Amino acid sequence: MKSIILLFTILFTFTASADELKVNTYGNNEDNAIIFLHGGPGYNAANFDVTTAERLSENGFFVIVYDRRGEGRNESLEAKFTFDETFADINWIMEKYGVEKTSFIGHSFGGIVATKYAEKFPNKVETIYLVGAPVSLQETFKTIITTVKKIYEEKNDATNLGYVKMLENMDTTSIQYSSYCFMHAMQNGFYTTKTPTDEAKEQYKMLQNDKEMMELSKQMNFKAPTGFANNESYTTIDLTEGIDNILEQDIEVYGIYGKEDGLYSEEQIVSLSNQIGKKNMLYLDNCSHNVFVDRQTKFIEAIVEWSK
């Protein structure tokens, strides 16, 4: 009896706190649902909110956008930073808006969340769109180090070459190692296209004019990566087997990546393409990590076409 009371108390407490989640929706809730899962951990979905969510909804989708508990616009909420907690919030959102089955746009770390959710709740998932999402984080770290090392060698940058040498001798599973890798990636413009289209320039101009987005873009919650690293060993996650598992459940998996995204080598893209099917992969020029901003029209067209 005590166990039943304790379980009820836990469920009731969580449901009450879930109701505080800030969630934005676009379109008609009778249309096919797509939930956007942002990157990080520790970031937010504001850039998708500002640029893409409404336009995607105009193509016949009910688009749901939110920041994970303890991150971004939901940073004030108490969070354990576990996948089970994240999944419970997703289930709560689906129930709140009457969604029985959804598709996911999993951007960056959001692709990990989407894949792991689909493994646990395959009956609730229609399609997963992996957008600039890592399959193997350890491979991504190797790619970053290899690339920045070449950059520093070409510049005869002895200081940063020294930092890379220190990095190569670190514990590759540690949050410190992953943080330094991502720092070098950001420092060298790996997240930004060097050849933006006119459309992308307009999108980035719109972002710059949005005060909330500009403020959020400067924020990074370090509790989240530390929490997911401690609780879920997220720095060592490899989705290869998980993707195979959900493909066996007849869940469609698609990939949309930018050729200028410095987090992934061409070999990584080819490997994922072979796994999910070449027709399910879109590898875009003039595009880096934020695919839905860099090549928004192509991004939306692909989702519309694949969802038919």
N, C-alpha and C positions, 0 to 999 in steps of 0.2 A: 504493500500500500504506500509506504514512504517513497519507493522508487517512482510510482505513478505520479504522486504529488510533485516530486522533484522535477520529473520530466515535463509535467504540465506547466510548472513555474518557469522553467527554462524556455519553453516554446512561447509562452505568453509574453515573457520579457523581451524575447527577440522580436516577436511580431510587433510589439508596441514600438520598439526602437526603429524597426524597418520602416514604419510609417513616416518617419522623419526624413527619409531619403528624398533629395531633390531630383526630380525626373522631368525631362522635357519630352514632349511627344509632338509629332508632326503627321498630318494626314488623317485619313479616315480609319478608325479602329476596326472596320470591317475588311480592310485590305490586308494583304499578306504582311505579317509583322517582321521587321528587321530590328534587332537590337545592336547598337554600336557599342563595342567594348574597347576602351581607350588603352593607350600604352602606359609605360612606366616600368614597374610600379612606382607610384608617387606622383603621377601626372594627372591629366584631366582630359575631358572630351570637348573643351570649349572651341577648338579650331574646327572640329567637325560640325558642331552646333552652328557656328557663325557662317560657315561657307557652304555646307553640303546637305545637311539634314533636310531642310525644307525642299530643296530642289529635287532630292531623291524621292521625297514623299509625293511630289507632283507627277511622278512616273508610276503611281499606283501602289505605293507601299505605306504601311503604317510604321513610321520610324520612331524608335525609342532611344533616347540618349540620356545617360546619367554618368556621374563620376562615382567610382567605387567608394564604399564606406572608408572613411579615414583619409580620403584623397580628394584633391581639387575642391569643388564646391560642396562636397560632403566631408571635408576634412575635420569638421568639428565633432562628427559622430564618433563615438567610441568604436574601436575596431581591433579585432584579433589578428587580422592579416593572414587568414587561412583561405584555402579554396572552398572549404565547406561553408564558411561564412559568406563568401562571395556567391556561391551557388544558391544559398538560402535567399539572398537579396534578389537574385535573378528570378527565382521562383515566385517571390513575393510580388515583383514587378509584373510578371506574366499574369498572376492571379488578379492583381489590381486592375489590369486593363483587359481582362478576359481573353488572354492569348493562350491557346492550348498548345500551339506548335509555332516555333519561331525560327528564323534564320539569324545568323550572327555575322556582323562585320567585325572581325578580330584584328585590330590594328596593333602591330608590334606585340607587346606583352599581352594585349587583349586576345591575340590569336592563341596563346597558350591557355588562357581562361576558357575560350570558346571550345577548344579541342577537349580539354579535360572535362568540361561540363557535358559535352556530347557523349563522352565515354560513360559518364555516370547516368545521364538521362537521355539516352538515344531516342526514346519515343517522343521527346519534346522538341527535337531539332530537325529542321527541314534541310538546311544548307549552311555551310560555313565558308565564308570568304576570308581567306588569310591575306591580310594586306600589310606588306612590309613586316611580316611576323617571323620570328626565329623558329626554326625547327630544332636545331641544336645550339644552345647558348654557348657551349664550349667551342664549337666551330666558329661561331660569330666572333668570340673573343680572339681566336687565332687569326681570323681574317683581319680584324682591326689592327692587331699587333704587326702582322706582316706588312700591311699597307702603310701604316704610319712610320714604320721603320724605314721603308723605302723613301718616303717623303723626307724624313729627317736626314737620311744619308745623302740625298740629292742636294739638300740645303746645307750640308756640313754642320748640322745642328748638334753639336756635341752634348749640350745640356740635355736636350730631349732624348737623345740616344742613350744617355746615362739613365734617364728615367725608364726607358723601355727595357734596358738591361735589368734593372731592378724588378720591373714588372714580370719579366720572363722567369725570374727566380721566386716569384711569389706562389702561394697556394692558389691554384686556379679555381678552386671551389669557393673561395672566400668572397664576401661582399666587398672587401677592399679592392681585390683584384678586378672584379666586374666594374666597380665604380671608376677605377682609374682607366680601364679600357674605354668605357663610355665617355669619360672626360677627354681622352685623346681623340676619340671619334668626333666629338662636338667641336673641339679645338681646331680640327682640320676640315670642318665643313662637311662631314659625312652625311648629315641629315638634310642638306640643302642642295638643290640642283644648281649647277653652274650655268645651265642653258635654259632658263625658264621661258615658257611660251608666253605670248601676249595675254592669254587667258589666265595663266598662273600669276602674272604680274598684277592683274586686276584683283585676283583673289587675295594676294598678300597685301595689297593696298587696302582692301576692305578690312582685313584683319588688323592692320595697323591703326585704322580709324575706330576700331572697337575698343573702348577703354577697358571693359571687363576682360576681354581676351588678352590684351597687352599685359594687364596686371597678372592674369593667371599664367601667361607664358613665362613669366619670370619666377614662378613659384615651383618648387620641387620639394615634396614631402619625403624626407629621408627615413622617417619611421616605417613607411610602407616597404621599400626595398629590404631594409633590415629585417622587418617582420616576416616577409615572405621568404627571405633567405633562411632565417632561423627556423621557421615553422614548416616550410615546404621545400627546402633546399633548391630554391628556384634557379640558382646559378648553374646547376648541373642538369637541368631539365632537357630531355630529348624527346620530341613528339613523334618520332618515326613510327614506333609501335602503336602509339595512340591513334595516329592518322589511319594506319592500317585497320585498327579495330573499328573505327567509325565508318570507314568505307565498307567494311563487311556488314554493317548495319544499314546499308543502302542510304547513307547520308552523303550527299554530294559535297565535295571539297574543291574549292577553286583558289587560285593564287593570283594576286595582283601585286607586282613588284616594280620598282624603278631601277633602271640600269645604272643610275648614279647613286644608289643607296650604298654607302660604303660599309654597311654592316654585313653585307652578304657578297660572297664571291659568285662568279658565274657558275662555278661547279656546284655550289649549294642550290642555286636556282634550278639547274639541270636535274639534280638529284630529286628535288621536290616535284618537278615537272614529270619526271619518269614515274614517280609514285602515284600522283593523282591523275595523270594523263595529260599529254601535251595540249590537247584541246581545252583543258581546264586551266591553263596558265596564260597570263598576259604579262609580258615583260616589256616595259615602256621606256622609250627614249625621253629625254628632257624631263626626267622624273627621278626624285630621290625618295626619302622615307615617307613623306606625307603625300601619298599617291592621290588622295581625294582632293588635294589642293593643287598639286603640280599638274595633274592631268584629269581634271574633274569630269569633263565631258566623256572622255574615254572610260573613266571609272564607272560612271553611271550607266553608260551604254552597255558595258560588259555585264553589270548586275542585271539590268533589264533583260538582256539577251539570255543569260544563263538561267534566269528565273522562270523562263517560259516552259 
